[in-house]
Amino acid sequence: MKALFTSFSSSDHFSLAKSPAFVKITALSLLSLSVFFLVRHFSEPATNFSASFSNLTPAVAVAVSAVTINTSTDVTNSSQPSASPPPLQSASPLPVPIISPPPRQPRDFLERTGIVDENGAMSFDFIVGDYDETLLETVVNGSRGGAESDEIRGSWKGKFGKFRACDESMSGYIPCLDNVEAISKLNSSEKGENYERHCPEKGKGLDCVVPWPKGYRIRVPWPKSRDEVWVSNVPHTSLVDDKGGQNLISRKKNKFVFPQGGTQFPHGVEQYLDQISKMVPEIAFGQNTRVALDIGCGVGSFGAYLTKRNVLALSIAPKDANNNQIQFALERGVSAMVAGFATRRLLYPSQAFDLIHCSGCGVKWTRDEGILLLEVNRMLRAGGYFVLAEQYVDKQRKLEEQWKEMEDLAGRLCWELVKKKSNIAIWRKPLNNSCYFNRDATAKPLLCGTDDDPDDVWYVNLKPCISLLPENGYGANITAWPARLNSPPDRLFSIKMDAMLSRKEIYKADTKYMNDIIRGYSGAFHWKKLNLRNVMDMKAGNGGFAAALVDFEFDCWVMNVVPVSGSNTLPVIYDRGLIGVMHDWCEPFDTYPRTYDLLNAIGLFSVEKTRCNISNIVLEMDRILRPGGRVYIRDLTPVIDELEEIIHAVGWVVSRFDDSEGPHSNWKLLTCEKRM
C-alpha cells in the first residue's frame, strides 16, 4: 500500500492504471455505486405508496369546513372479533372547544411531523387537513345501514342488557303530568293544580322504552304538515268528534286535516293576523314582533301561520284528558309545549315575549286579584302587546261585567288599551316603571319587593304583585329582527356567571363555534335532506346552536333548554329572538312522546351525572325522540364510554368519533339514530 500511495504521487499515472490492484478497486467502486442507485430507485415507489395510502386511512382526520372529522378506529363496530381493521363508519363533524386555543402554525407543525411507513422510514409526503370528497361521501353513506348496523343493534350485550318495552297503553305517557297517584292526593284541583307537574318519586320513574302507536309512520314533512298529519301518529279521534262542528280539525281517510279557521278564526288565521296588523301597525310581525306566546292554543293554528311571517310563536296548553291538542300541534311541526297555567310561574323568563295572545283560551284573568294576568305581565316584554279575543270584549249585554273587570285590571297594571275592535282588544305594556311609581301607595296589585327575582321560575308559585322592570332599561331596548339574532343583548351582563368583562367575547366565540358545528354537521350528515323540524338543544347556553340553524336557513324551530344546574341564560335566548325553557334533567320533560326530530347535547352529561341517573335521562330522550330521529352527544371520554352502554340498551344505532385533536383527546362524539 505504501508503494501504491508513493507511486500515485509520481508522474507515471498511466502505468499504474494497468496494475491489477487499481483495476480491482475501480471495479468494486463502480459495482457499489450501481447497487446504491438501483436500491434507491426501486424503494421510492413503495415509500410514496405508503405515504399515499396513509392519507386514506381512518387515522387521518378529514376536514369539513372548520370542523374536523376523524373517522378513527373508535367507531362503534360489531362486537365480533376480527383480524382485519374495522370498516369505515359514518363520518361526523367533530365539535371543537367553545373557546378555541390559538391556531397552530401549519408550517412548523408540518416540519416536525411525519408518517412512519411500513419499512420504518419517516415520510413527509402528506397533507394535513385535505380530504377526498368522494371518500367522505363513502364514509358517511356507505357504512351506515344494512346488516352491519342491524348486527350492532341486535348483538349488543352490555352490562345494561336491553331495556324492556313499556305497555302499549303508555304510548302517550308524560311522566310528570300522568302521575295518577300524586294527582289523587291533591287537596284541591279547583285552580287547575291537577294540570301542573307532579313527577314520580325517586325509584318510580320510567324504566322502560315507551312504544309508538301501531301503524306509526314517518311524519308528514313541513310545511305540508301544517295542514295534515297521519291519523296513526296521533290516534285520538275525540277531538274530531268534539270540535268537528267548529271547523277546527277533520278526518279525511288516513289523515287529520286542519282547516284554516275554526271558532277562534271564523274567517281564517291569515285574515285574523291581517286584522291585528291593521289595528296596530307597530306590532310589525317579523320585525318588532319576533317571539310570541299563544295561551290555550288549541291545535296550534295561530303559531303555525305566524311562521310564514317570520314570527316564532310558542303554543301552550294543559294536557287535557282526551283531546291531546298539544300533541296535534307538535305533530304539525308547531313550536309547542304542555303547560298548566294554574298556581305556579310558567317556565319562561321575564320580558320573554314581544306579544302574548289569548283567543277563546278560557282563562279567567280576573280571578284571585288578577294573579294570572300578573304572570302575563311578568313574561311580557316592556313595550310588548297583549292581544285578547273573547266574546265579552264586544260588550255583549250578558258579558259586559266581565269586560269591565278586565279593563279595570289592565288599567291598574298600567297597560294602555291601544285598540279595540269587535271582539279583539290590544293592550301595550309600559316601557319603564314611572307609571307604577306614580300610582297611589295603596293601589293594588302591589309592586313586588326588591327580593323578587322575576327570572326565578323553577317550581316557584305565582306572586300577586307587579314585577318591576330593570331601571337600566335592559330587555326593552332590543334591536329588530333579524339583527337581534347575533347582536349581544344588554341582558347578557345581568346573567349570574363568573365572567364579567369577557362576556361579549364568550358570546361571539360561542356563536362562531356553533356555526362551525352546524356547517360540519350539515355537510357530513346531509342535514338538509333530513327535513328537520322539531329540534331540542338540551344544554343551550346562549342559544348559539339554534341561532346557527337560523343562519344556515334550516326551516326548523329549536326548544332551547337551560338546565337548572347552570346559569340562567334564558333572558339572552329570548332577546336573540329564540325560545327556550328552564328544566331539571333529573326529571322528565313536559312534552308528549315522539316530539323531536333531533336532540343535541354538548357537555350535558358530564355536568348532570353528579346529580342525576344518566340512564333515566337517556330513557327520557328516547321517549321524546321521534322514530327516525337523531341524537348528537359530545362529552368527556369516560362519560361517552358509559353512555355507549346505555344507548345500546335503549336500541339506538350508534357511531363514535374522535375529537379533532385525535384519539387521545378527552372529548368524543356519539351520533345516534332511533330507527323505525
DAGI-V93000 format. One record per backbone hydrogen bond with DSSP energy under -1.0 kcal/mol. CO is the residue of the C=O (numbers start at 1). NH is the residue of the N-H. If there is no record, write none. Layout:
CO/NH
CO/NH
This chain:
1/5
2/6
3/7
4/8
7/10
11/13
13/17
16/19
19/23
20/24
21/25
22/26
23/27
24/28
25/29
26/30
27/31
28/32
29/33
30/34
31/35
32/36
33/37
34/38
35/39
36/40
37/41
38/42
39/43
40/44
43/47
44/48
45/49
46/50
47/51
48/52
49/53
50/54
53/56
57/60
62/69
64/67
67/64
68/94
69/62
70/72
70/658
72/75
105/109
106/110
107/111
108/112
110/113
115/123
117/120
121/117
123/115
124/126
132/136
133/137
134/138
135/139
136/140
137/141
138/142
146/150
147/151
148/152
149/153
150/154
151/155
164/209
167/170
168/171
170/173
174/177
174/178
176/198
178/180
179/183
180/184
183/186
189/192
192/195
193/196
201/204
209/166
213/216
221/225
223/226
224/227
224/228
227/258
229/256
234/236
237/241
238/242
239/243
240/244
243/246
243/248
244/247
250/257
252/255
254/231
255/252
256/229
257/250
259/261
265/268
268/272
269/273
270/274
271/275
272/276
273/277
274/278
275/279
276/280
280/283
281/284
284/287
284/289
287/481
289/286
290/312
291/354
291/355
292/314
293/357
294/316
297/300
300/304
301/305
302/306
303/307
306/309
306/311
307/310
312/292
314/294
315/337
316/296
316/297
317/339
324/328
325/329
326/330
327/331
328/332
329/334
330/333
335/315
340/342
343/462
346/348
347/582
353/381
354/385
355/293
356/387
357/295
358/389
363/365
364/367
367/371
370/374
371/375
372/376
373/377
374/378
375/379
376/380
378/351
379/352
379/353
381/384
384/429
385/356
386/427
387/358
388/425
389/360
391/394
392/395
396/399
399/403
400/404
401/405
402/406
403/407
404/408
405/409
406/410
407/411
408/412
409/413
410/415
411/414
416/418
416/428
419/426
421/424
423/390
424/421
425/388
426/418
426/419
427/386
428/416
433/437
434/438
436/439
440/443
446/466
449/452
453/456
457/460
460/345
463/465
466/448
470/473
473/476
473/477
480/484
482/485
489/492
490/493
491/494
495/497
500/503
502/506
503/507
504/508
505/509
506/510
507/511
508/512
509/513
510/514
511/515
512/516
513/517
514/518
515/519
516/520
517/521
518/522
519/523
520/524
521/525
526/529
527/530
533/557
534/597
534/598
535/559
536/600
537/561
540/543
543/547
544/548
545/549
546/550
547/551
548/552
549/554
550/553
554/556
557/535
559/537
560/581
561/540
562/583
563/566
567/569
569/573
570/574
571/575
572/576
573/578
574/577
579/560
581/562
583/564
584/587
589/591
590/338
596/626
597/630
598/536
599/632
600/538
601/634
604/608
605/609
608/611
608/612
613/617
614/618
615/619
616/620
617/621
618/622
619/623
620/624
621/625
623/594
624/595
624/596
626/629
629/674
630/599
631/672
632/601
633/670
634/603
635/668
636/640
637/641
638/642
639/643
640/644
641/645
642/646
643/647
644/648
645/649
646/650
647/651
647/652
649/163
653/673
655/671
657/669
659/662
662/665
666/637
668/635
669/657
670/633
671/655
672/631
673/653
673/675
674/628
